[in-house]
């Protein structure tokens, strides 16, 4: 998770929004979905309170919702089918209100060597995963035939039962702006987003969170008829995988976590600490833009390109920039730049360069029609077009781990960051709606330390930063780490085009054996 949506692994770039940016209720043994123990040798085991969910019959059908449904069309063309899985809203009251969790599946064809089901999560949190099986199967190459590849839209996401707070934005993430007055505006903005969620989705908010998503995953496992599942999770999906494997240790087979979140750092303020990695990614992008000055016109040197970014930022701090029908101030402009720095490839670099060019022109007072990527980013950030995405993402983060409630905590962090980083630190240290949320119903999960998983991370990942992957590898002696060197890339397997990293993952999926040692992969020549 990055605070901003994760990249679409089916295409080189997702729309701008999708590239970029948490009183315990003890749900005891029977609600962990493990078998309930007998109270004594003379009594029968307790009845499974979730039996009707575990043994439900799934109705598989076309994934196509209509002529404009590109995701459903691609799924149908690749042989996928879709179904709705029924789960309880509240696992403490399994006989009460229910939700649907939408899933897709492409069946494996090599039944003689079947390895089981591979469940997917694309991150976010709040990212839709139902459409991902075709892309994952392409990345898996010949090993795909041995798996049923299953995409799952988690509760409140995508085609599953929705949670929508009717926000005027698709993201809670903003920069703190300039001075105390700017920060105070952000306090009011964050409080208003939280108020809208209580008003429009107050009945659902207590039941959002990663532990309930993990419980839903186990319902999916059982409904598919699988004793164990394998799992591939990107970004926030790496944390979900850790929680699932901790809650249901007997239910997992092969686990791949790409873009690794350190559970010790997981919180609604997860972006804190990512300033250095984003600064590095920005400088690498500036080198590329300088080398393409003839086409992009941002400056002939790294420093000249960075100065162009700063010119736009400082202008937005004085007076909001007019970009098409939008007004871009210093609360929004840093988020646009942050969103442009999750993918290390010429297409992503070009999109950000075009956006910075448009912002510079707006700073000069010129009329601007935003480039496609920037137009998409502005629509996401400054309209309610994707309110459901931001609502679900925020409800999961706020429902997992409590955030500091005193605005002065955030103000002190912002002042401590000082003026050395006027672009990223005001975003990563800013207040968000979780400061105004009700406390989570459960304690955060204490993730097991013996998870046998294959970890994958790029050294320059600006979202799930590499030191977190190193920390998880150190804490889990039974894991192995595949490192993509010298790439500012978020999400590697099947996304970046590293033959080394892809081969390491596929070998593990094929055999179930982790590499003997950690794997170091060079940046491919492009």
C-alpha positions in Angstrom: 0.0 0.0 0.0 1.2 3.5 -0.7 -1.7 5.8 0.1 -2.3 6.1 -3.6 -3.7 3.4 -5.8 -1.4 0.7 -7.1 -0.4 0.4 -10.8 -2.5 -1.7 -13.2 -0.5 -4.7 -13.9 -2.5 -5.5 -17.0 -1.2 -2.5 -18.8 2.0 -0.4 -18.8 0.2 2.5 -17.0 -3.0 2.7 -15.1 -4.9 5.9 -15.1 -3.1 8.5 -13.1 -5.0 7.9 -9.9 -3.9 4.3 -10.0 -0.2 4.9 -10.2 0.7 6.6 -7.4 -0.5 7.5 -2.8 -5.6 2.5 9.7 -11.1 -0.9 21.5 -10.1 -4.4 20.2 -12.9 -6.8 19.7 -11.6 -10.3 20.3 -12.8 -12.6 17.6 -11.7 -15.9 19.1 -11.0 -19.4 17.8 -14.1 -20.2 15.9 -14.0 -16.9 14.0 -10.5 -17.6 12.8 -12.1 -20.1 10.5 -9.8 -22.8 11.8 -11.5 -26.0 13.0 -13.1 -25.4 16.4 -11.5 -27.7 19.1 -13.6 -30.1 21.1 -14.2 -28.9 24.7 -13.3 -32.4 25.9 -12.7 -35.9 24.6 -16.2 -36.8 25.6 -18.0 -34.1 23.6 -18.4 -33.5 19.9 -16.6 -30.7 18.1 -18.5 -27.5 17.9 -20.5 -26.9 14.8 -18.9 -24.7 12.2 -20.7 -21.3 12.5 -19.6 -20.5 9.0 -20.7 -23.8 7.4 -23.2 -22.2 5.1 -20.5 -19.9 3.7 -17.8 -22.6 3.5 -20.1 -25.0 1.5 -22.0 -22.5 -0.7 -22.5 -23.3 -4.3 -20.9 -20.8 -6.7 -22.7 -19.8 -9.8 -20.1 -19.3 -12.5 -21.0 -17.1 -15.5 -19.7 -14.6 -18.0 -17.7 -11.7 -16.5 -19.0 -9.3 -19.1 -21.4 -6.7 -17.6 -22.2 -4.9 -20.9 -20.8 -3.7 -24.2 -18.6 -1.1 -22.5 -17.0 -3.4 -20.0 -13.4 -3.8 -21.1 -12.4 -5.8 -18.1 -15.2 -8.3 -18.6 -14.4 -8.5 -22.3 -10.8 -9.4 -21.6 -11.7 -11.9 -19.0 -14.2 -13.6 -21.3 -11.7 -13.7 -24.1 -9.2 -15.5 -22.0 -11.6 -18.1 -20.8 -12.4 -16.6 -17.3 -15.6 -17.0 -15.5 -17.0 -14.9 -12.6 -19.0 -15.6 -9.5 -20.2 -13.9 -6.4 -19.2 -15.3 -3.0 -21.4 -14.6 0.0 -19.7 -13.6 3.2 -20.9 -12.3 6.5 -20.7 -8.5 7.1 -19.8 -9.2 10.8 -18.0 -12.4 11.6 -19.1 -12.1 15.2 -22.7 -12.5 13.9 -22.4 -14.9 10.9 -26.2 -15.3 10.8 -26.8 -11.6 10.2 -26.3 -9.3 7.2 -24.2 -10.6 4.3 -22.0 -9.1 1.6 -20.9 -10.3 -1.8 -17.2 -10.7 -2.8 -16.7 -10.8 -6.6 -14.2 -13.2 -8.0 -12.9 -14.3 -11.4 -11.2 -17.6 -12.3 -9.2 -19.0 -15.2 -9.0 -22.7 -14.8 -5.7 -24.5 -15.2 -5.4 -27.0 -18.1 -2.7 -29.3 -16.8 -4.9 -31.3 -14.4 -2.4 -34.1 -14.1 0.1 -31.7 -12.4 -2.4 -29.4 -10.8 -0.8 -27.1 -8.1 -4.1 -25.7 -6.9 -5.6 -22.2 -6.8 -3.5 -19.0 -6.9 -5.4 -16.0 -5.3 -4.4 -12.5 -6.3 -4.5 -9.0 -4.7 -3.3 -6.0 -6.6 -2.9 -3.7 -3.6 -4.2 -0.2 -2.9 -5.8 -1.0 -0.5 -8.9 -0.6 -2.6 -7.4 -1.9 -5.8 -9.6 -4.0 -8.0 -8.1 -7.5 -8.7 -10.9 -9.2 -10.5 -9.4 -8.3 -13.9 -5.9 -9.5 -13.2 -5.9 -13.2 -14.0 -5.1 -12.7 -17.7 -2.0 -10.6 -17.0 -0.8 -12.9 -14.2 -1.1 -16.0 -16.4 1.0 -14.3 -19.1 3.7 -13.6 -16.5 3.5 -17.2 -15.2 4.2 -18.6 -18.7 4.0 -22.5 -18.8 3.4 -22.8 -15.0 0.1 -21.1 -15.5 -1.4 -24.3 -16.8 -1.0 -25.9 -13.3 -3.0 -23.3 -11.5 -6.5 -22.0 -11.3 -5.8 -18.2 -11.2 -8.3 -16.3 -9.1 -8.9 -12.6 -9.0 -10.7 -11.3 -5.9 -12.2 -7.8 -5.5 -12.1 -7.5 -1.6 -15.1 -6.5 0.4 -16.3 -3.0 -0.5 -14.1 -2.8 -3.6 -14.9 -2.9 -7.3 -17.7 -5.4 -8.2 -18.0 -6.5 -4.6 -20.6 -4.9 -2.2 -19.5 -1.2 -2.4 -18.6 1.3 0.3 -18.9 4.9 -1.0 -18.7 7.9 1.3 -19.7 10.3 -1.6 -16.4 12.2 -1.5 -15.5 15.1 -3.8 -12.2 13.3 -4.4 -10.8 9.8 -5.1 -8.1 10.1 -2.5 -7.6 11.2 1.0 -3.9 12.1 0.2 -3.1 15.8 0.0 -0.1 18.0 0.7 -0.1 20.2 3.8 0.2 23.4 1.8 2.0 26.5 3.0 2.3 27.5 6.6 -0.2 27.0 9.4 -3.1 28.3 7.4 -2.6 25.7 4.7 -2.3 22.9 7.3 -5.5 24.1 9.0 -7.3 23.8 5.7 -6.1 20.2 5.5 -7.4 19.5 9.0 -10.8 20.7 7.9 -10.6 18.7 4.7 -9.7 15.5 6.5 -12.4 16.0 9.1 -15.0 16.5 6.4 -14.0 13.3 4.6 -14.4 11.4 7.8 -17.8 13.0 8.5 -19.0 12.0 5.0 -18.0 8.4 5.7 -19.9 8.3 9.0 -22.9 9.8 7.3 -23.0 7.6 4.1 -21.3 4.3 5.2 -21.4 4.3 9.0 -22.9 0.8 9.1 -20.1 -0.6 7.0 -17.0 1.1 8.5 -16.7 -1.1 11.6 -16.4 -4.1 9.3 -13.8 -2.8 6.9 -10.2 -3.8 7.5 -7.6 -6.4 6.5 -8.5 -9.0 9.1 -12.1 -9.3 7.7 -10.7 -9.3 4.1 -8.5 -12.2 5.2 -11.5 -14.0 6.6 -13.3 -13.4 3.3 -10.3 -14.9 1.5 -10.7 -18.1 3.5 -14.4 -18.2 2.7 -13.4 -18.0 -1.0 -10.8 -20.8 -0.4 -13.5 -23.1 1.0 -16.1 -22.2 -1.6 -13.6 -23.1 -4.3 -13.2 -26.5 -2.6 -9.5 -25.9 -1.9 -7.8 -27.2 1.3 -5.0 -24.7 0.8 -4.4 -21.8 -1.5 -1.3 -20.1 -3.0 -1.2 -16.3 -3.1 0.3 -13.5 -5.0 0.0 -10.0 -3.5 1.4 -6.7 -4.7 2.0 -3.6 -2.4 -0.8 -3.5 0.2 -1.5 -7.1 -1.0 1.8 -8.1 0.6 0.4 -7.0 4.0 -2.9 -8.8 3.3 -0.9 -12.0 2.5 1.0 -11.7 5.8 -2.2 -11.3 7.7 -3.9 -14.2 6.0 -1.0 -16.5 6.5 -0.9 -15.5 10.2 -4.6 -16.1 10.8 -4.8 -19.3 8.7 -1.3 -20.8 8.8 -2.6 -24.2 7.7 -4.3 -22.8 4.6 -1.4 -21.4 2.6 0.9 -23.1 0.1 3.1 -20.9 -2.0 3.2 -17.2 -1.1 4.7 -14.4 -3.3 4.8 -10.9 -1.9 5.8 -8.2 -4.4 6.4 -4.7 -3.1 6.9 -5.7 0.5 5.3 -3.8 3.4 7.0 -4.1 6.8 4.1 -5.0 9.2 5.9 -3.1 11.9 5.4 0.1 9.9 2.0 -0.5 8.5 -0.4 2.3 9.5 -2.5 5.0 8.0 0.7 7.0 7.8 2.5 4.4 5.7 4.0 7.0 3.3 6.2 8.4 6.1 9.8 7.5 5.4 9.3 7.3 1.6 10.6 10.9 1.0 14.2 9.8 0.2 13.1 7.1 -2.3 10.7 9.5 -4.0 13.4 12.2 -4.2 15.7 9.6 -5.8 13.0 8.6 -8.3 12.3 12.3 -9.1 16.0 12.9 -9.8 16.2 9.8 -12.1 13.1 11.0 -13.9 14.7 14.5 -14.3 17.8 12.9 -15.9 15.5 11.2 -18.4 13.6 14.4 -19.1 16.8 16.3 -19.6 18.0 13.7 -22.1 14.7 14.2 -23.9 14.6 18.0 -23.7 14.1 18.3 -27.5 10.8 16.6 -27.2 9.7 17.6 -23.7 11.3 21.1 -23.2 11.7 20.9 -19.5 15.5 21.7 -19.3 18.8 20.3 -20.6 20.1 19.2 -17.2 18.8 17.5 -14.2 18.9 20.7 -12.2 17.1 22.6 -14.9 14.3 20.1 -14.9 14.0 20.1 -11.1 13.9 23.8 -11.2 10.9 23.6 -13.6 9.1 21.4 -11.1 9.9 23.9 -8.3 8.7 26.8 -10.4 5.3 25.2 -10.9 5.1 24.2 -7.2 5.9 27.7 -5.9 3.5 29.3 -8.4 0.7 27.0 -7.2 1.5 28.0 -3.6 1.0 31.7 -4.5 -2.1 31.3 -6.6 -3.9 28.1 -7.8 -3.0 27.2 -11.3 -5.7 26.9 -13.9 -5.4 23.6 -15.8 -8.3 23.0 -18.1 -11.3 23.3 -15.8 -9.3 22.5 -12.6 -7.5 24.6 -10.0 -4.3 23.1 -8.8 -2.8 24.5 -5.6 0.1 23.4 -3.4 -2.1 20.8 -1.7 -2.7 19.0 -5.0 0.4 19.6 -7.1 2.8 17.5 -4.9 0.4 14.6 -5.0 0.3 14.8 -8.8 4.1 14.5 -8.9 4.1 11.7 -6.3 1.5 9.8 -8.4 3.8 10.1 -11.4 6.7 8.3 -9.8 5.8 4.7 -9.3 6.8 3.2 -12.6 10.3 3.2 -14.1 9.7 3.1 -17.9 9.7 5.6 -20.8 5.9 5.7 -21.0 5.5 6.6 -17.3 8.3 9.1 -17.6 6.8 10.7 -20.6 3.4 11.0 -18.9 4.9 12.9 -16.0 7.0 15.1 -18.3 3.9 16.1 -20.2 2.1 16.9 -16.9 5.0 19.0 -15.6 5.1 20.9 -19.0 1.4 21.6 -18.6 1.8 22.8 -15.0 4.7 25.1 -16.0 2.6 26.6 -18.8 -0.2 27.2 -16.3 2.2 28.8 -14.0 3.1 31.2 -16.8 -0.5 32.2 -17.1 -1.1 30.3 -20.4 -4.3 28.5 -21.2 -3.8 24.7 -20.8 -5.6 21.7 -22.0 -4.2 18.9 -19.8 -2.5 15.9 -21.3 -4.4 12.6 -21.0 -2.5 11.4 -18.0 -2.8 14.7 -16.2 -6.4 15.0 -17.1 -7.1 11.6 -15.5 -5.1 12.5 -12.4 -7.0 15.7 -11.9 -10.3 14.0 -12.4 -9.4 11.5 -9.8 -8.1 14.0 -7.3 -10.5 16.9 -7.7 -13.8 15.2 -8.5 -16.0 12.5 -7.0 -15.6 10.3 -10.0 -13.7 7.6 -8.0 -15.1 8.4 -4.6 -15.6 4.7 -3.9 -11.9 3.9 -4.4 -10.7 6.5 -1.9 -13.6 5.6 0.5 -12.7 1.9 0.5 -8.9 2.6 0.8 -9.4 4.9 3.7 -11.8 2.7 5.5 -9.4 -0.2 5.4 -6.4 1.8 6.6 -8.4 3.5 9.4 -10.0 0.2 10.3 -6.7 -1.6 10.7 -4.4 0.6 12.9 -5.3 3.7 14.9 -3.8 7.1 13.8 -2.8 9.9 16.0 -5.9 12.0 16.8 -4.3 15.3 17.8 -3.7 17.6 14.7 -0.7 19.0 16.6 1.1 15.7 16.2 1.0 16.1 12.4 1.9 19.8 12.6 5.0 19.0 14.7 6.1 16.4 12.2 5.7 18.9 9.4 7.7 21.5 11.2 10.4 18.9 12.0 10.6 18.1 8.3 11.3 21.8 7.7 11.7 23.4 4.2 14.4 21.0 2.9 11.7 19.0 1.1 8.8 21.1 0.0 7.4 18.5 -2.4 7.1 15.1 -0.7 7.5 15.7 3.1 4.3 17.9 3.2 2.4 14.9 1.7 3.9 12.1 3.7 3.6 13.9 7.1 0.2 15.4 6.5 -3.0 14.7 8.5 -5.6 12.4 7.0 -9.2 11.3 7.9 -8.0 8.5 10.1 -7.3 11.2 12.7 -11.1 11.6 13.0 -12.1 7.9 12.7 -13.6 5.7 15.3 -11.0 3.3 16.9 -10.5 0.0 15.1 -12.6 -2.9 16.4 -9.7 -5.3 16.6 -6.0 -5.0 17.5 -3.5 -4.9 14.6 -2.3 -8.4 13.6 0.9 -9.6 15.0 2.4 -11.2 11.9 4.1 -14.5 12.3 7.8 -14.6 12.0 8.2 -18.0 10.3 6.3 -17.2 7.0 8.0 -19.2 4.1 7.5 -16.6 1.4 9.2 -15.3 -1.7 9.7 -11.5 -1.4 10.2 -9.3 -4.4 11.3 -5.6 -4.4 13.2 -3.1 -6.4 15.9 -1.1 -4.7 14.4 2.2 -5.8 10.7 1.5 -5.1 9.2 4.8 -4.1 6.1 3.3 -2.5 7.1 0.1 -0.6 10.6 1.2 0.0 13.5 -1.4 -0.2 14.5 -1.1 3.5 11.1 -2.5 4.4 11.7 -5.6 2.2 15.2 -6.0 3.8 13.6 -5.7 7.3 11.0 -8.4 6.5 13.6 -10.7 5.1 15.7 -10.3 8.2 12.8 -11.0 10.5 11.7 -14.1 8.5 14.6 -16.5 8.2 12.3 -18.9 6.2 11.8 -16.4 3.4 13.9 -15.4 0.4 14.3 -12.0 -1.2 14.4 -11.3 -5.0 16.0 -7.9 -5.5 15.7 -5.8 -8.7 18.7 -3.5 -8.6 18.8 0.1 -9.8 15.1 0.5 -10.7 12.7 3.1 -9.3 9.9 0.6 -9.7 6.8 -0.3 -7.7 5.7 -3.9 -8.5 8.2 -6.1 -10.4 6.8 -9.6 -11.3 5.2 -9.5 -14.7 5.3 -5.7 -14.7 8.8 -4.4 -15.1 10.1 -6.9 -17.6 12.9 -8.5 -15.5 13.6 -12.0 -16.9 15.6 -12.7 -13.8 12.9 -11.8 -11.3 10.1 -13.4 -13.3 12.1 -16.6 -13.6 12.7 -16.7 -9.9 9.0 -16.3 -9.1 8.0 -18.9 -11.7 10.5 -21.5 -10.5 9.0 -21.1 -7.0 5.4 -21.4 -8.2 6.4 -24.5 -10.3 8.2 -26.4 -7.6 7.2 -24.9 -4.3 10.9 -24.6 -3.3 12.3 -21.3 -2.4 15.7 -20.3 -3.8 18.6 -21.6 -1.8 19.8 -18.0 -1.3 18.5 -14.5 -2.0 18.4 -13.5 -5.7 19.9 -10.3 -7.1 18.6 -9.2 -10.5 20.2 -6.5 -12.7 18.2 -3.8 -14.2 17.5 -5.0 -17.8 18.9 -3.0 -20.7 16.2 -1.1 -22.4 
